[in-house]
Amino acid sequence: MGEPCIPLSANAGKLPLAHPVLRAYIAGMLENSRFNPSPGVKDFWSEFRKPQPFRWLILALSSLPLAVMLYWLSGETVYKTPDRPQITYITTFDPDRTEAEIIASNEANQEVKELRAAKRAEVEQKKRDLYKALGAVAGMDVEEIDERGRETRAAEAEARKAELDRLMRRDAEADAASEATDRESTAP
């Protein structure tokens, strides 16, 4: 049947696949395989051994792209840690403003805000009047539509107010909790 396979420990360095039948089987597989590199290596060696005048130059130039790619891929990129950002708070106001100047600025801004709100309300009322006129010409019941619009606007305003109240309560609760924590931490 053939020679028995010798275990690895008894063979000291030879693999158990060194059995002659297995060796012949693997050699036959490699010869019939398209992935067998030995014919290519033999062909290269036979051509390289021929005395041609530029064989070393051609070998060096053909190895150059691979060497460049390996050099490029083996490079290590090190990024420095970014600098800490410089935080600048509100720069449009003078940091040395007095309390009176701050109050005057807030009152002026509130006045501008109220003027804008009044202008917006005026424009919206003009639009409603135009739509009322258009609806009256088209034969719609403009009073009913206007009443539904008022109810919708009132519901939206109430929802907005409830949301603000909820947020303010949450802020007040958070402030109260932080004050209680401060009191506990400063207590002897």
C-alpha positions, 0 to 999 in steps of 0.5 A, a space after each residue: 500500500 505504500 510507506 506509512 506516514 511518520 508522525 511530526 515529532 518523530 520526523 523532526 522538521 518534516 511534515 506528515 504530508 511528506 508521504 510519497 503518495 501525498 507528495 505525488 498527489 500534490 505535485 500532480 495538482 500543482 502541475 495541472 493548476 493554473 495557479 502553479 508559479 513554478 513554470 513562471 519562475 523557471 522561465 524568468 530564471 532562464 531568461 534572466 541568466 542569458 547575458 543581455 547588456 541591460 538586464 540589471 537596469 531593466 530589473 531595477 527599473 521594473 522593481 522601481 514602481 513596486 518599491 515606490 508603492 511599498 515606500 508610500 504604503 509603509 509611511 506613517 502619518 501622524 496628526 498633531 492634536 488640534 489647538 484648543 479653541 479660543 472662546 470669545 463671548 459676545 463681542 458686540 457689547 462693551 465689556 465695561 458697560 454699566 447697568 444703566 446702559 444695559 437697561 437702556 439697550 434692552 428697552 431700545 431692543 424691546 421697543 424695536 421688537 414691539 414695532 416689528 410685531 405691530 407691523 407684522 400684525 398690521 400686514 396679517 390683518 391686511 391679508 385677512 381683509 383681502 381674503 375676506 373680500 375675495 371670499 365674499 366675492 366668491 360667495 363664501 361665508 367669510 364670517 364663519 371662516 374668520 371665526 375659525 381662523 380666530 379660534 385657530 390663532 387663539 389655540 396656537 397662542 395658548 399652546 405656545 404660552 403653555 410650552 413657554 410656561 412648561 419650559 420656565 417651570 423646568 428652568 425654575 425647578 432646575 434652579 431650585 435643585 442647583 440652589 439646594 445642592 449649593 446649600 448642601 455643599 456649603 453647609 458645615 
